[in-house]
Amino acid sequence: MPLMRRGVGRVGRPGLVGTVARTAVVAGTATAVVGGVSRHQAGKAQTQQDAAAYQAQQAAPPPPQAAYAAPPEAPAPPAATEDNTISQLQQLAELHSQGVLTDEEFAAQKAKVLGS
């Protein structure tokens, strides 16, 4: 008479408990993979939406000028302008590294920010 292990109906074939356990592991793995893919796709879609909004903002026409000439404003402090330029360049670099902006788009936006 062959030796029978607990949970094994026939030699080399798992019993009901082994089959259920294997099915649970496979189902859990599939659920984890699908969840990861969904989160990745949602993040990618959000990045694309952010890039499109940024590009739309950059392409928007300036507000209409008033009918009268306003007195000239005092120049802004250089530090604030430099901080704004740096933050814009960092944002562009991030979009470029994520693959949202092509090399040409990145170069054009960078030139626009730098005023070149």
Stockholm file with secondary structure:
# STOCKHOLM 1.0

chainA/1-116         MPLMRRGVGRVGRPGLVGTVARTAVVAGTATAVVGGVSRHQAGKAQTQQDAAAYQAQQAAPPPPQAAYAAPPEAPAPPAATEDNTISQLQQLAELHSQGVLTDEEFAAQKAKVLGS
#=GR chainA/1-116 SS CCCCCTTEEETTEECHHHHHHHHHHHHHHHHHHHHHHHHHHHHHHHHHHHHHHHHHHHHSCCCCCCSSCCCCCCCCCHHHHHHHHHHHHHHHHHHHHTTSSCHHHHHHHHHHHHTC
#=GC SS_cons         CCCCCTTEEETTEECHHHHHHHHHHHHHHHHHHHHHHHHHHHHHHHHHHHHHHHHHHHHSCCCCCCSSCCCCCCCCCHHHHHHHHHHHHHHHHHHHHTTSSCHHHHHHHHHHHHTC
//
